[in-house]
Amino acid sequence: MRIDLADEAATTALGARLAPLLRAGDTVLLSGPLGMGKSTLARGLIRALTRPDEDVPSPTFTLVQFYESDPPVAHFDLYRLTRPEEAWEIGLEDALDRGAVLVEWAERLGPLLDEALGENRLEITLEEKGDGRLATVSVAGGWKDRLRMAGWR
């Protein structure tokens, strides 16, 4: 599925629209070049699960932020990783056991991407398209039915 995102508000709205579909055990993987809106999309999703004024900093330096929401969400930013295995060292697998996981720079997982991130995955790749952005969405597991039931095409 491809979604045109005209501006930052549209990117935020995409995250908010996905939030009610998120379940414990889900993984949301965000990929794309620097400045494409991964953090903006993540912020929209997390604020829809918590509260509109939730402080949602990009975890570029802390590597992970945890949010007490329903489901609990661990927001990872893998930009600074030098090896895919470091994702396990910072608790990615444990976070998936406790709730949902939102990962920026998912491409940094390399071969581990398919290894242990569960079957319920939503992968979003953001790229530049004219004056806006394009989100390419791929789904696996329970996400297929959830998106269909929510009227996504």
VMD Tcl script that builds the backbone (N, CA, C; Angstrom):
set m [mol new atoms 459]
animate dup $m
set s [atomselect $m all]
$s set {name element resname resid chain x y z} {
  {N N MET 1 A 0.847 -1.163 0.000}
  {CA C MET 1 A 0.000 0.000 0.000}
  {C C MET 1 A 0.898 1.233 0.000}
  {N N ARG 2 A 0.510 2.242 -0.765}
  {CA C ARG 2 A 1.273 3.490 -0.836}
  {C C ARG 2 A 0.388 4.639 -0.394}
  {N N ILE 3 A 0.938 5.503 0.449}
  {CA C ILE 3 A 0.181 6.629 0.986}
  {C C ILE 3 A 0.978 7.907 0.762}
  {N N ASP 4 A 0.367 8.861 0.074}
  {CA C ASP 4 A 0.994 10.165 -0.114}
  {C C ASP 4 A 0.848 10.981 1.162}
  {N N LEU 5 A 1.945 11.585 1.587}
  {CA C LEU 5 A 1.958 12.423 2.786}
  {C C LEU 5 A 2.383 13.822 2.360}
  {N N ALA 6 A 1.432 14.727 2.308}
  {CA C ALA 6 A 1.685 16.065 1.786}
  {C C ALA 6 A 2.597 16.893 2.678}
  {N N ASP 7 A 2.525 16.649 3.993}
  {CA C ASP 7 A 3.275 17.496 4.920}
  {C C ASP 7 A 3.435 16.786 6.265}
  {N N GLU 8 A 4.017 17.490 7.227}
  {CA C GLU 8 A 4.242 16.924 8.558}
  {C C GLU 8 A 2.931 16.526 9.237}
  {N N ALA 9 A 1.896 17.334 9.051}
  {CA C ALA 9 A 0.597 17.019 9.657}
  {C C ALA 9 A 0.050 15.692 9.126}
  {N N ALA 10 A 0.231 15.436 7.846}
  {CA C ALA 10 A -0.244 14.173 7.265}
  {C C ALA 10 A 0.553 12.988 7.810}
  {N N THR 11 A 1.839 13.194 8.040}
  {CA C THR 11 A 2.685 12.140 8.605}
  {C C THR 11 A 2.272 11.841 10.039}
  {N N THR 12 A 2.021 12.894 10.808}
  {CA C THR 12 A 1.540 12.734 12.185}
  {C C THR 12 A 0.193 12.012 12.193}
  {N N ALA 13 A -0.676 12.389 11.286}
  {CA C ALA 13 A -2.011 11.781 11.205}
  {C C ALA 13 A -1.927 10.298 10.850}
  {N N LEU 14 A -0.971 9.920 10.019}
  {CA C LEU 14 A -0.794 8.499 9.699}
  {C C LEU 14 A -0.460 7.715 10.963}
  {N N GLY 15 A 0.453 8.233 11.770}
  {CA C GLY 15 A 0.778 7.571 13.033}
  {C C GLY 15 A -0.435 7.462 13.946}
  {N N ALA 16 A -1.200 8.536 14.047}
  {CA C ALA 16 A -2.396 8.537 14.903}
  {C C ALA 16 A -3.442 7.541 14.393}
  {N N ARG 17 A -3.541 7.405 13.088}
  {CA C ARG 17 A -4.516 6.479 12.504}
  {C C ARG 17 A -4.136 5.018 12.747}
  {N N LEU 18 A -2.839 4.761 12.857}
  {CA C LEU 18 A -2.373 3.390 13.110}
  {C C LEU 18 A -2.489 3.005 14.587}
  {N N ALA 19 A -2.400 3.979 15.476}
  {CA C ALA 19 A -2.337 3.725 16.922}
  {C C ALA 19 A -3.443 2.814 17.454}
  {N N PRO 20 A -4.712 3.027 17.110}
  {CA C PRO 20 A -5.747 2.160 17.680}
  {C C PRO 20 A -5.679 0.710 17.220}
  {N N LEU 21 A -4.891 0.451 16.183}
  {CA C LEU 21 A -4.759 -0.908 15.656}
  {C C LEU 21 A -3.604 -1.668 16.296}
  {N N LEU 22 A -2.762 -0.970 17.046}
  {CA C LEU 22 A -1.567 -1.565 17.646}
  {C C LEU 22 A -1.934 -2.512 18.793}
  {N N ARG 23 A -1.280 -3.659 18.830}
  {CA C ARG 23 A -1.501 -4.673 19.871}
  {C C ARG 23 A -0.171 -5.060 20.506}
  {N N ALA 24 A -0.237 -5.599 21.721}
  {CA C ALA 24 A 0.969 -6.137 22.360}
  {C C ALA 24 A 1.534 -7.223 21.452}
  {N N GLY 25 A 2.846 -7.252 21.322}
  {CA C GLY 25 A 3.511 -8.212 20.458}
  {C C GLY 25 A 3.736 -7.717 19.043}
  {N N ASP 26 A 3.183 -6.556 18.713}
  {CA C ASP 26 A 3.363 -5.979 17.383}
  {C C ASP 26 A 4.700 -5.269 17.268}
  {N N THR 27 A 5.208 -5.241 16.048}
  {CA C THR 27 A 6.405 -4.477 15.723}
  {C C THR 27 A 6.060 -3.536 14.578}
  {N N VAL 28 A 6.372 -2.257 14.763}
  {CA C VAL 28 A 6.219 -1.264 13.707}
  {C C VAL 28 A 7.631 -0.829 13.331}
  {N N LEU 29 A 7.988 -1.057 12.082}
  {CA C LEU 29 A 9.338 -0.789 11.597}
  {C C LEU 29 A 9.308 0.397 10.641}
  {N N LEU 30 A 10.078 1.424 10.970}
  {CA C LEU 30 A 10.139 2.631 10.147}
  {C C LEU 30 A 11.510 2.735 9.500}
  {N N SER 31 A 11.518 2.909 8.189}
  {CA C SER 31 A 12.766 3.011 7.435}
  {C C SER 31 A 12.697 4.204 6.500}
  {N N GLY 32 A 13.865 4.635 6.061}
  {CA C GLY 32 A 13.944 5.717 5.097}
  {C C GLY 32 A 15.098 6.644 5.433}
  {N N PRO 33 A 15.479 7.479 4.476}
  {CA C PRO 33 A 16.604 8.386 4.685}
  {C C PRO 33 A 16.353 9.393 5.807}
  {N N LEU 34 A 17.411 10.003 6.237}
  {CA C LEU 34 A 17.365 11.046 7.253}
  {C C LEU 34 A 16.417 12.163 6.809}
  {N N GLY 35 A 15.571 12.606 7.729}
  {CA C GLY 35 A 14.672 13.727 7.455}
  {C C GLY 35 A 13.390 13.384 6.729}
  {N N MET 36 A 13.046 12.117 6.623}
  {CA C MET 36 A 11.847 11.719 5.891}
  {C C MET 36 A 10.585 11.687 6.751}
  {N N GLY 37 A 10.716 11.799 8.086}
  {CA C GLY 37 A 9.531 11.847 8.927}
  {C C GLY 37 A 9.312 10.647 9.828}
  {N N LYS 38 A 10.338 9.827 10.011}
  {CA C LYS 38 A 10.180 8.660 10.889}
  {C C LYS 38 A 9.802 9.079 12.308}
  {N N SER 39 A 10.513 10.051 12.855}
  {CA C SER 39 A 10.215 10.512 14.221}
  {C C SER 39 A 8.853 11.184 14.292}
  {N N THR 40 A 8.469 11.888 13.259}
  {CA C THR 40 A 7.160 12.546 13.221}
  {C C THR 40 A 6.046 11.510 13.238}
  {N N LEU 41 A 6.194 10.463 12.444}
  {CA C LEU 41 A 5.198 9.397 12.418}
  {C C LEU 41 A 5.134 8.709 13.780}
  {N N ALA 42 A 6.302 8.406 14.350}
  {CA C ALA 42 A 6.353 7.764 15.666}
  {C C ALA 42 A 5.676 8.642 16.724}
  {N N ARG 43 A 5.948 9.925 16.687}
  {CA C ARG 43 A 5.363 10.865 17.653}
  {C C ARG 43 A 3.833 10.868 17.537}
  {N N GLY 44 A 3.319 10.851 16.312}
  {CA C GLY 44 A 1.871 10.818 16.107}
  {C C GLY 44 A 1.246 9.562 16.675}
  {N N LEU 45 A 1.899 8.426 16.476}
  {CA C LEU 45 A 1.398 7.158 16.995}
  {C C LEU 45 A 1.421 7.150 18.526}
  {N N ILE 46 A 2.532 7.542 19.101}
  {CA C ILE 46 A 2.674 7.498 20.568}
  {C C ILE 46 A 1.717 8.484 21.239}
  {N N ARG 47 A 1.599 9.682 20.702}
  {CA C ARG 47 A 0.677 10.662 21.308}
  {C C ARG 47 A -0.766 10.207 21.206}
  {N N ALA 48 A -1.118 9.476 20.161}
  {CA C ALA 48 A -2.482 8.954 20.052}
  {C C ALA 48 A -2.741 7.871 21.101}
  {N N LEU 49 A -1.691 7.184 21.541}
  {CA C LEU 49 A -1.834 6.147 22.560}
  {C C LEU 49 A -1.728 6.693 23.985}
  {N N THR 50 A -1.084 7.829 24.145}
  {CA C THR 50 A -0.867 8.391 25.483}
  {C C THR 50 A -1.748 9.627 25.668}
  {N N ARG 51 A -1.209 10.792 25.335}
  {CA C ARG 51 A -1.974 12.043 25.387}
  {C C ARG 51 A -1.386 13.001 24.357}
  {N N PRO 52 A -2.187 13.936 23.865}
  {CA C PRO 52 A -1.743 14.819 22.781}
  {C C PRO 52 A -0.499 15.654 23.091}
  {N N ASP 53 A -0.247 15.932 24.366}
  {CA C ASP 53 A 0.915 16.756 24.712}
  {C C ASP 53 A 2.072 15.924 25.281}
  {N N GLU 54 A 2.018 14.607 25.076}
  {CA C GLU 54 A 3.091 13.730 25.562}
  {C C GLU 54 A 4.433 14.181 24.989}
  {N N ASP 55 A 5.438 14.257 25.841}
  {CA C ASP 55 A 6.787 14.568 25.381}
  {C C ASP 55 A 7.344 13.316 24.705}
  {N N VAL 56 A 7.586 13.395 23.402}
  {CA C VAL 56 A 8.064 12.253 22.638}
  {C C VAL 56 A 9.346 12.664 21.910}
  {N N PRO 57 A 10.460 12.661 22.643}
  {CA C PRO 57 A 11.720 13.001 21.984}
  {C C PRO 57 A 12.190 11.848 21.102}
  {N N SER 58 A 12.957 12.171 20.093}
  {CA C SER 58 A 13.560 11.119 19.293}
  {C C SER 58 A 14.609 10.436 20.162}
  {N N PRO 59 A 14.572 9.113 20.279}
  {CA C PRO 59 A 15.542 8.417 21.131}
  {C C PRO 59 A 16.893 8.173 20.454}
  {N N THR 60 A 17.323 9.106 19.610}
  {CA C THR 60 A 18.588 8.941 18.892}
  {C C THR 60 A 19.756 8.730 19.848}
  {N N PHE 61 A 19.777 9.466 20.955}
  {CA C PHE 61 A 20.909 9.358 21.875}
  {C C PHE 61 A 20.647 8.385 23.020}
  {N N THR 62 A 19.393 8.279 23.472}
  {CA C THR 62 A 19.077 7.328 24.539}
  {C C THR 62 A 18.860 5.921 23.988}
  {N N LEU 63 A 18.636 5.810 22.704}
  {CA C LEU 63 A 18.390 4.582 21.953}
  {C C LEU 63 A 16.990 4.006 22.152}
  {N N VAL 64 A 16.390 4.206 23.328}
  {CA C VAL 64 A 15.033 3.687 23.551}
  {C C VAL 64 A 14.306 4.556 24.580}
  {N N GLN 65 A 13.007 4.733 24.349}
  {CA C GLN 65 A 12.108 5.420 25.283}
  {C C GLN 65 A 10.926 4.479 25.502}
  {N N PHE 66 A 10.469 4.403 26.731}
  {CA C PHE 66 A 9.319 3.553 27.056}
  {C C PHE 66 A 8.115 4.419 27.392}
  {N N TYR 67 A 6.939 3.980 26.957}
  {CA C TYR 67 A 5.702 4.716 27.202}
  {C C TYR 67 A 4.677 3.774 27.818}
  {N N GLU 68 A 4.106 4.222 28.919}
  {CA C GLU 68 A 3.044 3.464 29.583}
  {C C GLU 68 A 1.736 3.800 28.890}
  {N N SER 69 A 1.396 3.000 27.936}
  {CA C SER 69 A 0.175 3.187 27.169}
  {C C SER 69 A -0.497 1.832 27.072}
  {N N ASP 70 A -1.555 1.755 26.304}
  {CA C ASP 70 A -2.244 0.490 26.120}
  {C C ASP 70 A -2.271 0.180 24.622}
  {N N PRO 71 A -1.385 -0.671 24.135}
  {CA C PRO 71 A -0.377 -1.450 24.858}
  {C C PRO 71 A 0.848 -0.596 25.201}
  {N N PRO 72 A 1.674 -1.075 26.143}
  {CA C PRO 72 A 2.935 -0.378 26.405}
  {C C PRO 72 A 3.773 -0.353 25.119}
  {N N VAL 73 A 4.466 0.760 24.883}
  {CA C VAL 73 A 5.265 0.906 23.663}
  {C C VAL 73 A 6.705 1.234 24.025}
  {N N ALA 74 A 7.624 0.535 23.375}
  {CA C ALA 74 A 9.046 0.855 23.452}
  {C C ALA 74 A 9.433 1.431 22.101}
  {N N HIS 75 A 9.960 2.655 22.121}
  {CA C HIS 75 A 10.331 3.378 20.898}
  {C C HIS 75 A 11.852 3.354 20.768}
  {N N PHE 76 A 12.339 2.633 19.782}
  {CA C PHE 76 A 13.772 2.478 19.550}
  {C C PHE 76 A 14.215 3.320 18.364}
  {N N ASP 77 A 15.414 3.865 18.448}
  {CA C ASP 77 A 16.057 4.537 17.319}
  {C C ASP 77 A 17.416 3.865 17.140}
  {N N LEU 78 A 17.585 3.167 16.043}
  {CA C LEU 78 A 18.782 2.359 15.822}
  {C C LEU 78 A 19.841 3.063 14.978}
  {N N TYR 79 A 19.684 4.364 14.761}
  {CA C TYR 79 A 20.589 5.107 13.889}
  {C C TYR 79 A 22.055 4.959 14.282}
  {N N ARG 80 A 22.329 4.967 15.579}
  {CA C ARG 80 A 23.716 4.943 16.039}
  {C C ARG 80 A 24.294 3.534 16.216}
  {N N LEU 81 A 23.528 2.504 15.907}
  {CA C LEU 81 A 24.065 1.155 16.039}
  {C C LEU 81 A 25.164 0.909 15.009}
  {N N THR 82 A 26.172 0.172 15.435}
  {CA C THR 82 A 27.247 -0.179 14.506}
  {C C THR 82 A 27.137 -1.622 14.033}
  {N N ARG 83 A 26.411 -2.453 14.809}
  {CA C ARG 83 A 26.171 -3.845 14.436}
  {C C ARG 83 A 24.723 -4.195 14.764}
  {N N PRO 84 A 24.067 -4.992 13.929}
  {CA C PRO 84 A 22.676 -5.366 14.193}
  {C C PRO 84 A 22.470 -5.993 15.574}
  {N N GLU 85 A 23.442 -6.786 16.054}
  {CA C GLU 85 A 23.307 -7.485 17.337}
  {C C GLU 85 A 23.145 -6.520 18.517}
  {N N GLU 86 A 23.583 -5.276 18.348}
  {CA C GLU 86 A 23.440 -4.298 19.431}
  {C C GLU 86 A 21.971 -4.045 19.782}
  {N N ALA 87 A 21.071 -4.303 18.844}
  {CA C ALA 87 A 19.645 -4.126 19.121}
  {C C ALA 87 A 19.200 -5.038 20.258}
  {N N TRP 88 A 19.736 -6.258 20.308}
  {CA C TRP 88 A 19.375 -7.180 21.397}
  {C C TRP 88 A 19.988 -6.686 22.708}
  {N N GLU 89 A 21.199 -6.143 22.624}
  {CA C GLU 89 A 21.881 -5.651 23.824}
  {C C GLU 89 A 21.134 -4.489 24.479}
  {N N ILE 90 A 20.405 -3.711 23.705}
  {CA C ILE 90 A 19.649 -2.592 24.283}
  {C C ILE 90 A 18.205 -2.961 24.607}
  {N N GLY 91 A 17.874 -4.251 24.466}
  {CA C GLY 91 A 16.595 -4.744 24.965}
  {C C GLY 91 A 15.453 -4.838 23.976}
  {N N LEU 92 A 15.722 -4.896 22.690}
  {CA C LEU 92 A 14.651 -4.954 21.705}
  {C C LEU 92 A 13.759 -6.178 21.887}
  {N N GLU 93 A 14.366 -7.328 22.052}
  {CA C GLU 93 A 13.582 -8.563 22.192}
  {C C GLU 93 A 12.759 -8.554 23.483}
  {N N ASP 94 A 13.344 -8.089 24.580}
  {CA C ASP 94 A 12.621 -8.013 25.854}
  {C C ASP 94 A 11.433 -7.056 25.753}
  {N N ALA 95 A 11.617 -5.942 25.055}
  {CA C ALA 95 A 10.534 -4.968 24.906}
  {C C ALA 95 A 9.353 -5.571 24.159}
  {N N LEU 96 A 9.627 -6.414 23.189}
  {CA C LEU 96 A 8.559 -7.054 22.435}
  {C C LEU 96 A 7.755 -8.009 23.322}
  {N N ASP 97 A 8.408 -8.600 24.293}
  {CA C ASP 97 A 7.714 -9.481 25.240}
  {C C ASP 97 A 6.768 -8.704 26.157}
  {N N ARG 98 A 7.045 -7.413 26.382}
  {CA C ARG 98 A 6.249 -6.601 27.322}
  {C C ARG 98 A 5.156 -5.779 26.665}
  {N N GLY 99 A 5.217 -5.603 25.351}
  {CA C GLY 99 A 4.226 -4.761 24.686}
  {C C GLY 99 A 4.517 -4.664 23.201}
  {N N ALA 100 A 4.320 -3.481 22.648}
  {CA C ALA 100 A 4.593 -3.240 21.236}
  {C C ALA 100 A 5.931 -2.530 21.092}
  {N N VAL 101 A 6.532 -2.685 19.930}
  {CA C VAL 101 A 7.835 -2.091 19.652}
  {C C VAL 101 A 7.725 -1.243 18.389}
  {N N LEU 102 A 8.242 -0.037 18.484}
  {CA C LEU 102 A 8.298 0.901 17.372}
  {C C LEU 102 A 9.771 1.171 17.101}
  {N N VAL 103 A 10.231 0.881 15.886}
  {CA C VAL 103 A 11.663 0.949 15.581}
  {C C VAL 103 A 11.928 1.919 14.437}
  {N N GLU 104 A 12.695 2.973 14.718}
  {CA C GLU 104 A 13.190 3.851 13.665}
  {C C GLU 104 A 14.537 3.306 13.189}
  {N N TRP 105 A 14.808 3.483 11.917}
  {CA C TRP 105 A 16.023 2.970 11.285}
  {C C TRP 105 A 16.056 1.439 11.340}
  {N N ALA 106 A 14.919 0.828 11.052}
  {CA C ALA 106 A 14.795 -0.634 11.103}
  {C C ALA 106 A 15.770 -1.332 10.166}
  {N N GLU 107 A 16.167 -0.664 9.096}
  {CA C GLU 107 A 17.098 -1.284 8.163}
  {C C GLU 107 A 18.433 -1.602 8.819}
  {N N ARG 108 A 18.736 -0.978 9.960}
  {CA C ARG 108 A 19.983 -1.248 10.684}
  {C C ARG 108 A 19.985 -2.634 11.323}
  {N N LEU 109 A 18.830 -3.294 11.349}
  {CA C LEU 109 A 18.756 -4.650 11.902}
  {C C LEU 109 A 19.329 -5.685 10.943}
  {N N GLY 110 A 19.444 -5.332 9.680}
  {CA C GLY 110 A 20.031 -6.245 8.705}
  {C C GLY 110 A 19.379 -7.617 8.735}
  {N N PRO 111 A 20.193 -8.679 8.832}
  {CA C PRO 111 A 19.654 -10.041 8.791}
  {C C PRO 111 A 18.802 -10.393 10.014}
  {N N LEU 112 A 18.896 -9.615 11.082}
  {CA C LEU 112 A 18.093 -9.901 12.272}
  {C C LEU 112 A 16.637 -9.469 12.105}
  {N N LEU 113 A 16.371 -8.702 11.077}
  {CA C LEU 113 A 15.023 -8.182 10.864}
  {C C LEU 113 A 13.983 -9.293 10.867}
  {N N ASP 114 A 14.262 -10.384 10.190}
  {CA C ASP 114 A 13.299 -11.484 10.111}
  {C C ASP 114 A 13.463 -12.496 11.231}
  {N N GLU 115 A 14.572 -12.419 11.948}
  {CA C GLU 115 A 14.916 -13.453 12.921}
  {C C GLU 115 A 14.002 -13.500 14.142}
  {N N ALA 116 A 13.757 -12.373 14.782}
  {CA C ALA 116 A 13.068 -12.449 16.075}
  {C C ALA 116 A 12.121 -11.289 16.349}
  {N N LEU 117 A 11.565 -10.691 15.323}
  {CA C LEU 117 A 10.685 -9.546 15.569}
  {C C LEU 117 A 9.207 -9.891 15.466}
  {N N GLY 118 A 8.879 -11.128 15.598}
  {CA C GLY 118 A 7.479 -11.518 15.640}
  {C C GLY 118 A 6.826 -11.521 14.262}
  {N N GLU 119 A 5.689 -12.143 14.224}
  {CA C GLU 119 A 4.995 -12.271 12.949}
  {C C GLU 119 A 4.059 -11.110 12.672}
  {N N ASN 120 A 3.693 -10.345 13.692}
  {CA C ASN 120 A 2.775 -9.222 13.515}
  {C C ASN 120 A 3.563 -7.944 13.288}
  {N N ARG 121 A 3.902 -7.723 12.018}
  {CA C ARG 121 A 4.762 -6.597 11.668}
  {C C ARG 121 A 4.104 -5.657 10.679}
  {N N LEU 122 A 4.352 -4.389 10.921}
  {CA C LEU 122 A 3.957 -3.341 10.003}
  {C C LEU 122 A 5.247 -2.627 9.619}
  {N N GLU 123 A 5.564 -2.623 8.349}
  {CA C GLU 123 A 6.793 -1.984 7.884}
  {C C GLU 123 A 6.417 -0.780 7.034}
  {N N ILE 124 A 6.980 0.373 7.386}
  {CA C ILE 124 A 6.700 1.603 6.658}
  {C C ILE 124 A 8.026 2.199 6.196}
  {N N THR 125 A 8.133 2.374 4.893}
  {CA C THR 125 A 9.308 3.025 4.324}
  {C C THR 125 A 8.880 4.398 3.829}
  {N N LEU 126 A 9.582 5.413 4.306}
  {CA C LEU 126 A 9.279 6.787 3.923}
  {C C LEU 126 A 10.326 7.278 2.936}
  {N N GLU 127 A 9.858 7.954 1.894}
  {CA C GLU 127 A 10.776 8.496 0.900}
  {C C GLU 127 A 10.219 9.804 0.358}
  {N N GLU 128 A 11.093 10.576 -0.232}
  {CA C GLU 128 A 10.706 11.862 -0.795}
  {C C GLU 128 A 9.905 11.645 -2.070}
  {N N LYS 129 A 8.872 12.478 -2.238}
  {CA C LYS 129 A 8.074 12.433 -3.461}
  {C C LYS 129 A 7.620 13.852 -3.764}
  {N N GLY 130 A 8.251 14.469 -4.701}
  {CA C GLY 130 A 7.908 15.842 -5.042}
  {C C GLY 130 A 8.089 16.759 -3.853}
  {N N ASP 131 A 7.043 17.499 -3.501}
  {CA C ASP 131 A 7.091 18.399 -2.349}
  {C C ASP 131 A 6.751 17.698 -1.039}
  {N N GLY 132 A 6.344 16.443 -1.100}
  {CA C GLY 132 A 5.933 15.724 0.105}
  {C C GLY 132 A 6.713 14.445 0.296}
  {N N ARG 133 A 6.049 13.475 0.865}
  {CA C ARG 133 A 6.653 12.179 1.145}
  {C C ARG 133 A 5.703 11.082 0.682}
  {N N LEU 134 A 6.277 9.908 0.506}
  {CA C LEU 134 A 5.494 8.729 0.170}
  {C C LEU 134 A 5.784 7.667 1.221}
  {N N ALA 135 A 4.737 7.088 1.793}
  {CA C ALA 135 A 4.872 5.989 2.747}
  {C C ALA 135 A 4.462 4.708 2.033}
  {N N THR 136 A 5.381 3.756 1.987}
  {CA C THR 136 A 5.073 2.440 1.440}
  {C C THR 136 A 4.894 1.506 2.625}
  {N N VAL 137 A 3.710 0.929 2.735}
  {CA C VAL 137 A 3.337 0.120 3.896}
  {C C VAL 137 A 3.254 -1.350 3.501}
  {N N SER 138 A 3.958 -2.200 4.259}
  {CA C SER 138 A 3.898 -3.649 4.085}
  {C C SER 138 A 3.442 -4.242 5.407}
  {N N VAL 139 A 2.630 -5.264 5.353}
  {CA C VAL 139 A 2.089 -5.853 6.573}
  {C C VAL 139 A 2.313 -7.357 6.609}
  {N N ALA 140 A 2.339 -7.888 7.822}
  {CA C ALA 140 A 2.439 -9.331 8.027}
  {C C ALA 140 A 1.647 -9.693 9.271}
  {N N GLY 141 A 1.196 -10.919 9.321}
  {CA C GLY 141 A 0.473 -11.404 10.495}
  {C C GLY 141 A -0.875 -10.716 10.659}
  {N N GLY 142 A -1.207 -10.412 11.899}
  {CA C GLY 142 A -2.496 -9.828 12.240}
  {C C GLY 142 A -2.763 -8.462 11.637}
  {N N TRP 143 A -1.715 -7.767 11.205}
  {CA C TRP 143 A -1.903 -6.434 10.621}
  {C C TRP 143 A -2.742 -6.476 9.352}
  {N N LYS 144 A -2.652 -7.546 8.592}
  {CA C LYS 144 A -3.417 -7.639 7.343}
  {C C LYS 144 A -4.906 -7.484 7.617}
  {N N ASP 145 A -5.420 -8.288 8.532}
  {CA C ASP 145 A -6.849 -8.243 8.845}
  {C C ASP 145 A -7.237 -6.943 9.533}
  {N N ARG 146 A -6.401 -6.459 10.437}
  {CA C ARG 146 A -6.721 -5.213 11.141}
  {C C ARG 146 A -6.854 -4.031 10.196}
  {N N LEU 147 A -5.933 -3.917 9.256}
  {CA C LEU 147 A -6.010 -2.802 8.308}
  {C C LEU 147 A -7.225 -2.941 7.407}
  {N N ARG 148 A -7.485 -4.153 6.965}
  {CA C ARG 148 A -8.652 -4.388 6.106}
  {C C ARG 148 A -9.947 -4.045 6.839}
  {N N MET 149 A -10.061 -4.502 8.090}
  {CA C MET 149 A -11.260 -4.238 8.885}
  {C C MET 149 A -11.426 -2.764 9.209}
  {N N ALA 150 A -10.307 -2.040 9.272}
  {CA C ALA 150 A -10.362 -0.607 9.554}
  {C C ALA 150 A -10.606 0.220 8.283}
  {N N GLY 151 A -10.752 -0.469 7.140}
  {CA C GLY 151 A -11.077 0.229 5.900}
  {C C GLY 151 A -9.887 0.755 5.127}
  {N N TRP 152 A -8.705 0.267 5.415}
  {CA C TRP 152 A -7.509 0.702 4.671}
  {C C TRP 152 A -7.470 -0.027 3.350}
  {N N ARG 153 A -7.005 0.653 2.346}
  {CA C ARG 153 A -6.859 0.021 1.028}
  {C C ARG 153 A -5.501 0.269 0.491}
}
mol reanalyze $m
mol bondsrecalc $m
mol representation Tube
mol addrep $m
